[in-house]
Amino acid sequence: MVHGVETCDRVEMASRALFGQAELSEIDEATMESALAELPRVLINKNEPIPTWVDLLTSTGVAKSKSDARRVIKDGGAYLNNHKVSEESFSPA
């Protein structure tokens, strides 16, 4: 696909923001919605228990298996809002 310079700049800024290298407030709403639509996600019903990080990483496809997810967490490669996930169980900050 071919995009203009302005679109390319917006997409690059959104990518940097999503990976903690730019401010989310600098991204316009339409660009952010488009970028977020491309991310893996899982829906959790409010009446269900919160899954572990291992389950979240595997159910979204970020990790190929539970052992892979555990390895990612152990090796320090899992983050939520630029905060390292260091435990397999979910504990809100």
N, CA, C and O atoms as a GROMACS GRO file, in nm:
protein
  372
    1MET      N    1   0.083  -0.118   0.000
    1MET     CA    2   0.000   0.000   0.000
    1MET      C    3   0.088   0.125   0.000
    1MET      O    4   0.200   0.124   0.052
    2VAL      N    5   0.036   0.229  -0.058
    2VAL     CA    6   0.108   0.355  -0.063
    2VAL      C    7   0.029   0.457   0.020
    2VAL      O    8  -0.092   0.472   0.003
    3HIS      N    9   0.100   0.525   0.109
    3HIS     CA   10   0.038   0.628   0.194
    3HIS      C   11   0.118   0.756   0.178
    3HIS      O   12   0.235   0.753   0.140
    4GLY      N   13   0.054   0.866   0.208
    4GLY     CA   14   0.123   0.994   0.203
    4GLY      C   15   0.215   1.011   0.322
    4GLY      O   16   0.212   0.932   0.417
    5VAL      N   17   0.297   1.114   0.316
    5VAL     CA   18   0.393   1.143   0.422
    5VAL      C   19   0.321   1.168   0.555
    5VAL      O   20   0.366   1.120   0.659
    6GLU      N   21   0.211   1.241   0.551
    6GLU     CA   22   0.138   1.272   0.674
    6GLU      C   23   0.085   1.145   0.740
    6GLU      O   24   0.098   1.129   0.861
    7THR      N   25   0.028   1.055   0.662
    7THR     CA   26  -0.023   0.929   0.717
    7THR      C   27   0.091   0.846   0.773
    7THR      O   28   0.079   0.786   0.881
    8CYS      N   29   0.199   0.841   0.702
    8CYS     CA   30   0.317   0.767   0.749
    8CYS      C   31   0.366   0.822   0.883
    8CYS      O   32   0.398   0.746   0.974
    9ASP      N   33   0.372   0.953   0.894
    9ASP     CA   34   0.416   1.016   1.019
    9ASP      C   35   0.324   0.981   1.135
    9ASP      O   36   0.370   0.952   1.246
   10ARG      N   37   0.192   0.984   1.109
   10ARG     CA   38   0.095   0.950   1.215
   10ARG      C   39   0.109   0.805   1.259
   10ARG      O   40   0.103   0.776   1.378
   11VAL      N   41   0.128   0.715   1.165
   11VAL     CA   42   0.142   0.573   1.197
   11VAL      C   43   0.272   0.548   1.276
   11VAL      O   44   0.272   0.471   1.372
   12GLU      N   45   0.378   0.613   1.236
   12GLU     CA   46   0.504   0.599   1.310
   12GLU      C   47   0.491   0.652   1.452
   12GLU      O   48   0.543   0.590   1.545
   13MET      N   49   0.424   0.765   1.471
   13MET     CA   50   0.404   0.822   1.604
   13MET      C   51   0.319   0.728   1.689
   13MET      O   52   0.348   0.708   1.807
   14ALA      N   53   0.214   0.671   1.631
   14ALA     CA   54   0.130   0.577   1.704
   14ALA      C   55   0.209   0.455   1.746
   14ALA      O   56   0.195   0.407   1.858
   15SER      N   57   0.292   0.404   1.658
   15SER     CA   58   0.376   0.288   1.691
   15SER      C   59   0.470   0.320   1.806
   15SER      O   60   0.486   0.240   1.898
   16ARG      N   61   0.532   0.437   1.801
   16ARG     CA   62   0.622   0.476   1.911
   16ARG      C   63   0.544   0.490   2.042
   16ARG      O   64   0.592   0.448   2.147
   17ALA      N   65   0.426   0.548   2.035
   17ALA     CA   66   0.346   0.566   2.157
   17ALA      C   67   0.304   0.431   2.216
   17ALA      O   68   0.309   0.412   2.337
   18LEU      N   69   0.264   0.338   2.131
   18LEU     CA   70   0.222   0.207   2.180
   18LEU      C   71   0.336   0.130   2.244
   18LEU      O   72   0.312   0.043   2.328
   19PHE      N   73   0.458   0.160   2.206
   19PHE     CA   74   0.574   0.092   2.264
   19PHE      C   75   0.650   0.179   2.362
   19PHE      O   76   0.768   0.155   2.389
   20GLY      N   77   0.582   0.282   2.416
   20GLY     CA   78   0.638   0.362   2.524
   20GLY      C   79   0.746   0.459   2.484
   20GLY      O   80   0.822   0.504   2.570
   21GLN      N   81   0.755   0.493   2.357
   21GLN     CA   82   0.860   0.584   2.311
   21GLN      C   83   0.806   0.721   2.270
   21GLN      O   84   0.881   0.803   2.217
   22ALA      N   85   0.677   0.745   2.294
   22ALA     CA   86   0.616   0.875   2.264
   22ALA      C   87   0.493   0.888   2.352
   22ALA      O   88   0.447   0.791   2.412
   23GLU      N   89   0.440   1.008   2.359
   23GLU     CA   90   0.323   1.035   2.443
   23GLU      C   91   0.194   0.998   2.369
   23GLU      O   92   0.175   1.035   2.253
   24LEU      N   93   0.108   0.924   2.436
   24LEU     CA   94  -0.021   0.889   2.377
   24LEU      C   95  -0.104   1.013   2.347
   24LEU      O   96  -0.183   1.013   2.252
   25SER      N   97  -0.087   1.118   2.426
   25SER     CA   98  -0.165   1.240   2.407
   25SER      C   99  -0.132   1.310   2.274
   25SER      O  100  -0.208   1.397   2.230
   26GLU      N  101  -0.022   1.274   2.211
   26GLU     CA  102   0.017   1.336   2.085
   26GLU      C  103  -0.050   1.270   1.964
   26GLU      O  104  -0.036   1.318   1.852
   27ILE      N  105  -0.124   1.161   1.988
   27ILE     CA  106  -0.185   1.086   1.879
   27ILE      C  107  -0.332   1.126   1.865
   27ILE      O  108  -0.404   1.132   1.964
   28ASP      N  109  -0.375   1.154   1.742
   28ASP     CA  110  -0.516   1.188   1.723
   28ASP      C  111  -0.600   1.062   1.741
   28ASP      O  112  -0.552   0.950   1.724
   29GLU      N  113  -0.727   1.082   1.776
   29GLU     CA  114  -0.815   0.972   1.814
   29GLU      C  115  -0.832   0.869   1.702
   29GLU      O  116  -0.829   0.749   1.729
   30ALA      N  117  -0.849   0.913   1.580
   30ALA     CA  118  -0.870   0.820   1.468
   30ALA      C  119  -0.748   0.731   1.447
   30ALA      O  120  -0.761   0.611   1.423
   31THR      N  121  -0.629   0.790   1.455
   31THR     CA  122  -0.506   0.712   1.438
   31THR      C  123  -0.490   0.612   1.551
   31THR      O  124  -0.451   0.497   1.528
   32MET      N  125  -0.521   0.654   1.674
   32MET     CA  126  -0.509   0.564   1.788
   32MET      C  127  -0.607   0.448   1.776
   32MET      O  128  -0.571   0.333   1.802
   33GLU      N  129  -0.732   0.477   1.738
   33GLU     CA  130  -0.830   0.370   1.721
   33GLU      C  131  -0.786   0.271   1.615
   33GLU      O  132  -0.800   0.150   1.632
   34SER      N  133  -0.732   0.322   1.507
   34SER     CA  134  -0.684   0.235   1.400
   34SER      C  135  -0.567   0.148   1.448
   34SER      O  136  -0.562   0.029   1.417
   35ALA      N  137  -0.475   0.207   1.522
   35ALA     CA  138  -0.360   0.132   1.572
   35ALA      C  139  -0.403   0.026   1.673
   35ALA      O  140  -0.355  -0.087   1.669
   36LEU      N  141  -0.494   0.062   1.763
   36LEU     CA  142  -0.540  -0.033   1.864
   36LEU      C  143  -0.619  -0.149   1.803
   36LEU      O  144  -0.619  -0.260   1.856
   37ALA      N  145  -0.686  -0.123   1.693
   37ALA     CA  146  -0.764  -0.228   1.626
   37ALA      C  147  -0.674  -0.340   1.574
   37ALA      O  148  -0.719  -0.452   1.554
   38GLU      N  149  -0.547  -0.309   1.552
   38GLU     CA  150  -0.452  -0.407   1.500
   38GLU      C  151  -0.388  -0.492   1.609
   38GLU      O  152  -0.323  -0.593   1.579
   39LEU      N  153  -0.404  -0.453   1.735
   39LEU     CA  154  -0.338  -0.524   1.845
   39LEU      C  155  -0.417  -0.648   1.886
   39LEU      O  156  -0.540  -0.650   1.879
   40PRO      N  157  -0.345  -0.752   1.930
   40PRO     CA  158  -0.416  -0.870   1.981
   40PRO      C  159  -0.485  -0.836   2.112
   40PRO      O  160  -0.435  -0.757   2.191
   41ARG      N  161  -0.601  -0.897   2.134
   41ARG     CA  162  -0.675  -0.869   2.256
   41ARG      C  163  -0.767  -0.986   2.289
   41ARG      O  164  -0.794  -1.072   2.206
   42VAL      N  165  -0.813  -0.986   2.412
   42VAL     CA  166  -0.908  -1.086   2.459
   42VAL      C  167  -1.010  -1.013   2.546
   42VAL      O  168  -0.975  -0.924   2.623
   43LEU      N  169  -1.136  -1.052   2.535
   43LEU     CA  170  -1.241  -0.991   2.616
   43LEU      C  171  -1.260  -1.073   2.744
   43LEU      O  172  -1.262  -1.196   2.740
   44ILE      N  173  -1.272  -1.004   2.855
   44ILE     CA  174  -1.294  -1.069   2.984
   44ILE      C  175  -1.424  -1.015   3.040
   44ILE      O  176  -1.438  -0.895   3.061
   45ASN      N  177  -1.518  -1.103   3.064
   45ASN     CA  178  -1.646  -1.062   3.124
   45ASN      C  179  -1.623  -1.022   3.268
   45ASN      O  180  -1.540  -1.080   3.337
   46LYS      N  181  -1.697  -0.922   3.314
   46LYS     CA  182  -1.674  -0.871   3.449
   46LYS      C  183  -1.706  -0.974   3.557
   46LYS      O  184  -1.657  -0.960   3.669
   47ASN      N  185  -1.784  -1.075   3.527
   47ASN     CA  186  -1.817  -1.178   3.626
   47ASN      C  187  -1.716  -1.293   3.627
   47ASN      O  188  -1.723  -1.381   3.714
   48GLU      N  189  -1.623  -1.293   3.533
   48GLU     CA  190  -1.522  -1.399   3.526
   48GLU      C  191  -1.399  -1.357   3.606
   48GLU      O  192  -1.370  -1.238   3.619
   49PRO      N  193  -1.326  -1.456   3.660
   49PRO     CA  194  -1.201  -1.421   3.728
   49PRO      C  195  -1.100  -1.368   3.627
   49PRO      O  196  -1.102  -1.406   3.510
   50ILE      N  197  -1.012  -1.283   3.673
   50ILE     CA  198  -0.909  -1.228   3.585
   50ILE      C  199  -0.807  -1.339   3.555
   50ILE      O  200  -0.756  -1.402   3.647
   51PRO      N  201  -0.779  -1.363   3.427
   51PRO     CA  202  -0.683  -1.468   3.393
   51PRO      C  203  -0.541  -1.431   3.438
   51PRO      O  204  -0.512  -1.315   3.466
   52THR      N  205  -0.456  -1.531   3.442
   52THR     CA  206  -0.316  -1.505   3.473
   52THR      C  207  -0.251  -1.439   3.352
   52THR      O  208  -0.307  -1.441   3.242
   53TRP      N  209  -0.133  -1.381   3.372
   53TRP     CA  210  -0.059  -1.323   3.259
   53TRP      C  211  -0.027  -1.431   3.157
   53TRP      O  212  -0.029  -1.406   3.037
   54VAL      N  213   0.004  -1.552   3.205
   54VAL     CA  214   0.033  -1.663   3.114
   54VAL      C  215  -0.087  -1.689   3.024
   54VAL      O  216  -0.072  -1.703   2.903
   55ASP      N  217  -0.206  -1.696   3.083
   55ASP     CA  218  -0.326  -1.719   3.004
   55ASP      C  219  -0.354  -1.604   2.907
   55ASP      O  220  -0.396  -1.627   2.794
   56LEU      N  221  -0.332  -1.480   2.952
   56LEU     CA  222  -0.355  -1.365   2.864
   56LEU      C  223  -0.258  -1.365   2.746
   56LEU      O  224  -0.298  -1.339   2.633
   57LEU      N  225  -0.132  -1.393   2.772
   57LEU     CA  226  -0.033  -1.394   2.664
   57LEU      C  227  -0.062  -1.503   2.562
   57LEU      O  228  -0.044  -1.482   2.442
   58THR      N  229  -0.108  -1.619   2.608
   58THR     CA  230  -0.137  -1.727   2.514
   58THR      C  231  -0.270  -1.706   2.442
   58THR      O  232  -0.280  -1.734   2.322
   59SER      N  233  -0.372  -1.658   2.512
   59SER     CA  234  -0.503  -1.640   2.447
   59SER      C  235  -0.502  -1.529   2.343
   59SER      O  236  -0.582  -1.531   2.250
   60THR      N  237  -0.414  -1.432   2.357
   60THR     CA  238  -0.403  -1.325   2.258
   60THR      C  239  -0.311  -1.362   2.142
   60THR      O  240  -0.306  -1.293   2.041
   61GLY      N  241  -0.237  -1.472   2.159
   61GLY     CA  242  -0.143  -1.513   2.054
   61GLY      C  243  -0.008  -1.445   2.065
   61GLY      O  244   0.078  -1.466   1.980
   62VAL      N  245   0.012  -1.365   2.169
   62VAL     CA  246   0.142  -1.300   2.189
   62VAL      C  247   0.248  -1.407   2.217
   62VAL      O  248   0.362  -1.396   2.173
   63ALA      N  249   0.209  -1.512   2.292
   63ALA     CA  250   0.296  -1.626   2.317
   63ALA      C  251   0.232  -1.750   2.254
   63ALA      O  252   0.110  -1.763   2.254
   64LYS      N  253   0.315  -1.839   2.201
   64LYS     CA  254   0.264  -1.956   2.132
   64LYS      C  255   0.216  -2.066   2.226
   64LYS      O  256   0.134  -2.150   2.188
   65SER      N  257   0.267  -2.067   2.348
   65SER     CA  258   0.229  -2.170   2.445
   65SER      C  259   0.243  -2.112   2.585
   65SER      O  260   0.299  -2.004   2.604
   66LYS      N  261   0.191  -2.185   2.683
   66LYS     CA  262   0.203  -2.139   2.822
   66LYS      C  263   0.349  -2.139   2.866
   66LYS      O  264   0.391  -2.050   2.940
   67SER      N  265   0.426  -2.238   2.820
   67SER     CA  266   0.568  -2.238   2.858
   67SER      C  267   0.641  -2.120   2.794
   67SER      O  268   0.732  -2.063   2.855
   68ASP      N  269   0.603  -2.085   2.673
   68ASP     CA  270   0.660  -1.968   2.606
   68ASP      C  271   0.623  -1.841   2.684
   68ASP      O  272   0.707  -1.753   2.702
   69ALA      N  273   0.499  -1.832   2.728
   69ALA     CA  274   0.454  -1.715   2.805
   69ALA      C  275   0.531  -1.705   2.937
   69ALA      O  276   0.572  -1.596   2.976
   70ARG      N  277   0.550  -1.817   3.004
   70ARG     CA  278   0.626  -1.816   3.129
   70ARG      C  279   0.769  -1.769   3.106
   70ARG      O  280   0.825  -1.694   3.186
   71ARG      N  281   0.827  -1.813   2.996
   71ARG     CA  282   0.964  -1.774   2.961
   71ARG      C  283   0.972  -1.624   2.934
   71ARG      O  284   1.066  -1.557   2.977
   72VAL      N  285   0.874  -1.571   2.863
   72VAL     CA  286   0.870  -1.427   2.833
   72VAL      C  287   0.865  -1.347   2.964
   72VAL      O  288   0.939  -1.250   2.980
   73ILE      N  289   0.779  -1.389   3.056
   73ILE     CA  290   0.766  -1.319   3.184
   73ILE      C  291   0.896  -1.331   3.263
   73ILE      O  292   0.947  -1.232   3.316
   74LYS      N  293   0.949  -1.453   3.273
   74LYS     CA  294   1.072  -1.476   3.349
   74LYS      C  295   1.189  -1.396   3.293
   74LYS      O  296   1.272  -1.345   3.369
   75ASP      N  297   1.196  -1.384   3.161
   75ASP     CA  298   1.306  -1.312   3.096
   75ASP      C  299   1.284  -1.161   3.093
   75ASP      O  300   1.368  -1.088   3.039
   76GLY      N  301   1.172  -1.113   3.150
   76GLY     CA  302   1.149  -0.969   3.158
   76GLY      C  303   1.096  -0.906   3.032
   76GLY      O  304   1.114  -0.786   3.011
   77GLY      N  305   1.030  -0.983   2.947
   77GLY     CA  306   0.981  -0.930   2.820
   77GLY      C  307   0.834  -0.895   2.817
   77GLY      O  308   0.782  -0.859   2.711
   78ALA      N  309   0.764  -0.904   2.930
   78ALA     CA  310   0.621  -0.872   2.932
   78ALA      C  311   0.600  -0.741   3.006
   78ALA      O  312   0.651  -0.721   3.117
   79TYR      N  313   0.524  -0.651   2.944
   79TYR     CA  314   0.497  -0.520   3.001
   79TYR      C  315   0.350  -0.487   2.990
   79TYR      O  316   0.283  -0.530   2.896
   80LEU      N  317   0.300  -0.410   3.085
   80LEU     CA  318   0.167  -0.351   3.079
   80LEU      C  319   0.182  -0.204   3.112
   80LEU      O  320   0.226  -0.168   3.221
   81ASN      N  321   0.145  -0.118   3.019
   81ASN     CA  322   0.158   0.027   3.038
   81ASN      C  323   0.298   0.066   3.082
   81ASN      O  324   0.315   0.147   3.174
   82ASN      N  325   0.396   0.010   3.016
   82ASN     CA  326   0.538   0.038   3.041
   82ASN      C  327   0.587  -0.007   3.178
   82ASN      O  328   0.691   0.040   3.225
   83HIS      N  329   0.513  -0.097   3.243
   83HIS     CA  330   0.556  -0.155   3.370
   83HIS      C  331   0.580  -0.304   3.347
   83HIS      O  332   0.494  -0.375   3.295
   84LYS      N  333   0.698  -0.350   3.387
   84LYS     CA  334   0.733  -0.488   3.366
   84LYS      C  335   0.643  -0.582   3.446
   84LYS      O  336   0.617  -0.559   3.564
   85VAL      N  337   0.595  -0.686   3.380
   85VAL     CA  338   0.518  -0.791   3.446
   85VAL      C  339   0.619  -0.892   3.498
   85VAL      O  340   0.694  -0.951   3.421
   86SER      N  341   0.621  -0.912   3.631
   86SER     CA  342   0.722  -0.999   3.688
   86SER      C  343   0.664  -1.125   3.753
   86SER      O  344   0.739  -1.214   3.792
   87GLU      N  345   0.533  -1.132   3.764
   87GLU     CA  346   0.467  -1.249   3.824
   87GLU      C  347   0.369  -1.309   3.723
   87GLU      O  348   0.316  -1.237   3.638
   88GLU      N  349   0.346  -1.438   3.732
   88GLU     CA  350   0.250  -1.502   3.642
   88GLU      C  351   0.106  -1.463   3.674
   88GLU      O  352   0.023  -1.453   3.583
   89SER      N  353   0.076  -1.442   3.802
   89SER     CA  354  -0.061  -1.405   3.839
   89SER      C  355  -0.081  -1.256   3.816
   89SER      O  356   0.013  -1.178   3.823
   90PHE      N  357  -0.203  -1.219   3.789
   90PHE     CA  358  -0.237  -1.080   3.766
   90PHE      C  359  -0.250  -1.009   3.899
   90PHE      O  360  -0.323  -1.053   3.987
   91SER      N  361  -0.179  -0.899   3.913
   91SER     CA  362  -0.198  -0.815   4.031
   91SER      C  363  -0.188  -0.670   3.986
   91SER      O  364  -0.080  -0.622   3.951
   92PRO      N  365  -0.302  -0.600   3.986
   92PRO     CA  366  -0.302  -0.461   3.939
   92PRO      C  367  -0.208  -0.374   4.022
   92PRO      O  368  -0.196  -0.390   4.143
   93ALA      N  369  -0.142  -0.283   3.954
   93ALA     CA  370  -0.047  -0.193   4.021
   93ALA      C  371  -0.117  -0.087   4.100
   93ALA      O  372  -0.052  -0.004   4.163
   0.00000   0.00000   0.00000
